[in-house]
């Protein structure tokens, strides 16, 4: 049983063994999706039925990923689980866009925040205290509330001219980066149609541009390709499509199985086909 999140590449599901069940329990932009209590119940039920259960997440499951909540839920009910560490988007996406989070003489600390609480008047984040620090700030899950987040920075005393960058679809063929002063980045992001998933970086380090090698554009960038091959045979084609920038959508419409009987094809006097 594989319970996977919204941002997990569908091409990964092509590597599942035949007979495995995959269920999407992710939330797009925090809207809809499976309730956490339902996810917990599915994890517990699958484990108690003797299944191998995988909770497949993007990035680091312990950083704003509710990995700790789910692991503790299982541990308190006597279900052991192992955690495979991942690379958080907070670290990977800025690096992939050529933005160093720390750089000697520019920034020596990093503060990672969740944008989900920016609109809450009394959330769990003391924005006024945190934003006074001389740090590089990385905001996850904040593009939908970027206006409110920028207002928090300005209210904490950050100058409107502080460098900022917004990276959409980081580390994929559809990645694009917007660089602008803090006071203008919200309006420019809305004008250019930036949407989740995106990572906001605020601080002097966001002004640094590390050039990347020139690469030929991905020939299938932006395309979604329906892969109808049998589930056990789709992985290689999905990998080839992803390497060229496409998003493989796995929809196995073919299933290969032995015939129910060999009588018809092997009966005496019958012509073989």
C-alpha positions in Angstrom: 0.0 0.0 0.0 1.5 3.3 -1.1 -0.1 6.5 0.2 1.5 9.3 -1.9 1.3 13.1 -1.8 0.2 15.5 -4.4 3.7 16.6 -5.5 5.2 13.1 -5.8 6.1 12.5 -9.5 3.7 10.0 -11.0 6.6 8.4 -12.8 7.7 7.0 -9.4 4.5 4.9 -9.3 5.7 3.0 -12.4 8.2 1.3 -10.2 5.6 -0.3 -7.9 5.3 -4.1 -7.9 2.3 -5.6 -9.7 -0.6 -5.8 -7.3 0.5 -2.8 -5.2 -2.2 -0.3 -4.4 -1.4 3.4 -4.8 -3.7 6.0 -3.2 -3.2 9.8 -3.6 -3.8 11.5 -0.2 -2.2 14.8 -1.0 -3.5 18.3 -0.6 -3.1 20.8 -3.5 -2.3 24.1 -2.0 -3.8 23.0 1.3 -7.2 22.6 -0.3 -9.2 19.4 -0.2 -7.4 16.1 -0.3 -7.4 13.5 2.5 -8.0 14.5 6.1 -5.0 13.7 8.3 -7.2 11.5 10.5 -8.1 9.4 7.4 -4.4 9.1 6.4 -3.5 7.9 9.9 -6.3 5.4 9.8 -5.2 4.0 6.4 -1.6 3.7 7.5 -2.7 1.8 10.7 -5.2 -0.4 8.9 -2.7 -1.4 6.2 0.0 -2.3 8.7 -2.4 -4.4 10.9 -3.4 -6.3 7.8 0.2 -7.3 7.3 0.8 -5.1 4.3 4.0 -3.3 3.5 2.9 0.3 3.8 4.8 3.2 2.2 4.0 6.9 3.0 5.5 8.6 -0.1 6.3 12.3 0.3 8.2 14.9 -1.6 11.2 16.5 0.0 12.0 16.1 3.7 9.0 14.4 5.5 10.0 15.9 8.8 10.0 19.5 7.5 6.4 20.8 7.3 5.5 17.4 5.9 3.6 15.9 8.9 6.0 13.0 8.9 6.6 13.3 12.6 2.8 13.3 13.4 2.3 10.1 11.3 5.3 8.3 12.7 4.3 9.1 16.3 0.7 8.1 15.7 1.9 4.6 14.5 4.5 4.3 17.3 1.9 4.9 20.0 -0.1 2.0 18.6 2.8 -0.4 18.5 3.5 -0.2 14.7 7.2 0.3 14.0 8.2 2.4 11.0 11.4 3.5 9.3 12.1 7.0 8.0 14.0 7.5 4.7 15.5 11.1 4.8 14.8 13.4 1.9 16.2 16.7 0.6 13.9 19.5 1.5 12.7 21.9 -1.2 13.8 24.7 1.1 17.4 23.7 0.4 17.2 22.0 -3.0 15.1 24.5 -5.0 17.1 27.7 -4.3 20.3 25.8 -5.1 18.8 24.5 -8.3 18.0 28.1 -9.3 21.6 29.2 -8.6 20.7 31.0 -5.3 23.0 30.2 -2.3 21.3 30.4 1.0 24.6 31.1 2.8 27.6 32.9 1.3 30.6 34.3 3.2 30.2 38.0 3.7 26.6 38.0 2.6 24.6 35.6 4.8 25.6 33.2 7.6 22.2 31.8 8.7 19.0 30.5 7.2 15.4 30.7 8.6 12.8 28.4 7.1 9.1 29.4 7.5 5.8 28.0 6.3 3.6 30.5 4.5 0.4 28.7 5.6 0.3 30.8 8.8 1.0 34.2 7.2 -2.7 35.0 7.1 -3.4 33.9 10.7 -3.5 36.8 13.2 -2.2 34.5 16.0 -0.5 31.6 14.3 2.4 29.6 15.7 5.0 31.8 14.1 6.2 35.0 15.8 6.9 36.7 12.5 7.9 40.0 14.1 10.6 38.5 16.1 11.9 36.1 13.5 12.0 38.6 10.6 14.2 41.1 12.6 17.1 38.7 12.2 19.8 39.3 9.6 19.3 36.0 7.8 18.3 34.4 4.5 14.6 33.6 4.7 13.0 30.7 2.9 9.2 30.5 2.8 7.5 27.3 1.8 3.9 27.0 0.7 3.5 30.7 0.5 2.9 31.7 -3.1 -0.9 31.9 -2.6 -0.4 34.4 0.3 2.6 36.1 -1.0 1.0 39.6 -0.5 0.4 38.9 3.2 3.9 37.4 3.6 5.5 40.5 2.1 3.4 42.7 4.3 4.8 40.8 7.3 8.3 41.3 6.2 7.8 45.1 5.7 6.0 45.4 9.0 9.0 43.8 10.7 11.3 46.5 9.3 12.6 44.9 6.1 13.3 47.4 3.4 11.2 47.2 0.2 14.4 47.0 -1.8 15.7 43.8 -0.1 16.4 41.2 -2.8 13.9 38.5 -3.2 13.3 35.5 -5.5 10.4 33.2 -6.2 11.2 29.8 -7.8 8.2 27.9 -9.3 8.4 24.1 -10.0 11.9 24.0 -8.8 14.3 21.3 -10.0 11.9 20.2 -12.8 11.8 20.9 -16.5 9.1 23.6 -15.8 11.2 25.6 -13.4 11.1 29.3 -13.7 12.6 32.0 -11.4 11.4 35.5 -10.7 13.8 38.0 -9.1 12.5 41.3 -7.8 12.8 43.6 -4.8 10.7 42.5 -1.8 8.3 45.3 -2.2 7.5 44.5 -5.8 7.7 40.7 -6.0 4.1 40.0 -5.0 2.6 42.1 -7.7 5.0 40.7 -10.3 4.3 37.1 -9.3 0.6 37.7 -9.7 1.1 39.4 -13.0 3.2 36.5 -14.3 0.8 33.8 -13.0 3.2 32.2 -10.6 1.5 29.4 -8.6 2.2 26.5 -6.3 4.6 24.8 -5.8 6.9 27.7 -5.3 9.6 28.7 -2.9 10.2 32.3 -1.8 13.7 33.4 -0.8 14.2 36.8 0.9 17.6 38.4 1.8 20.8 39.6 0.2 21.7 36.1 -0.9 18.8 36.2 -3.3 20.7 38.8 -5.4 23.5 36.3 -6.1 23.2 34.5 -9.5 25.3 31.4 -10.0 25.3 30.7 -13.7 24.4 27.2 -14.8 25.7 25.4 -17.9 23.7 26.2 -21.0 21.5 23.2 -21.9 19.3 22.4 -24.8 15.7 23.1 -23.9 13.7 20.0 -22.9 11.9 19.1 -26.1 8.7 17.9 -24.3 8.7 20.5 -21.5 5.2 21.3 -20.4 3.6 18.3 -22.1 1.6 15.6 -20.2 1.8 12.2 -21.8 -0.6 9.4 -21.1 1.2 6.1 -20.7 -1.2 3.2 -21.2 1.3 0.3 -21.1 0.8 -2.4 -18.4 1.8 -1.3 -15.0 4.9 -3.5 -14.8 6.2 -2.2 -18.2 5.6 1.5 -17.9 8.7 2.5 -15.8 11.2 2.7 -18.7 9.0 4.7 -21.0 7.9 7.0 -18.1 11.6 7.6 -17.3 12.4 8.5 -20.9 9.5 10.9 -21.1 10.5 12.6 -17.8 14.1 13.0 -19.0 12.9 15.0 -21.9 10.7 17.3 -19.8 7.3 15.6 -20.0 5.1 14.7 -17.2 4.2 11.0 -17.6 0.6 10.2 -16.5 0.4 6.5 -15.8 -3.0 4.9 -16.8 -2.5 1.2 -17.5 -5.2 0.1 -19.9 -3.6 -3.2 -20.8 -3.2 -6.2 -18.5 -1.3 -9.3 -19.6 -2.3 -12.5 -17.9 -2.4 -16.2 -18.8 -5.5 -17.5 -20.5 -8.2 -19.1 -18.4 -7.6 -22.3 -20.2 -5.6 -23.8 -23.1 -8.4 -26.0 -24.4 -9.5 -23.8 -27.3 -6.0 -23.0 -28.7 -4.7 -26.6 -28.3 -7.8 -28.7 -29.1 -7.2 -31.4 -31.8 -8.2 -30.4 -35.3 -8.2 -26.7 -34.4 -6.0 -24.4 -36.5 -3.4 -22.7 -34.3 -3.4 -18.9 -34.5 
